[in-house]
Amino acid sequence: MLPKSTFKVVMLGEGIPFQSSSLPHPLLGRVGKTSLTTKYCLGQFNENEESTINASYLQKEIELGGQKKTLAIWVYHCCA
């Protein structure tokens, strides 16, 4: 069980696999959930980020209402 000061955040989204993409450029099939989360949690951006397979997890410590809280952020790739 997570402590009361931890909030779960789940990001869901669908990407288009490169091998079956009919888009003119394969990067257009990626929506950026992992990149957005990495930038927010770690302050980093990787232009060559690999597509997430299944799930990834990061944490971010924040202050809310004068108290320290933890965001437990899960990023899931979903299929249609």
Beta strands, then each sheet from edge to edge (+ up, - down):
strand 1: 6-14
strand 2: 55-64
strand 3: 67-78
sheet 1: 1+ 3+ 2-
end
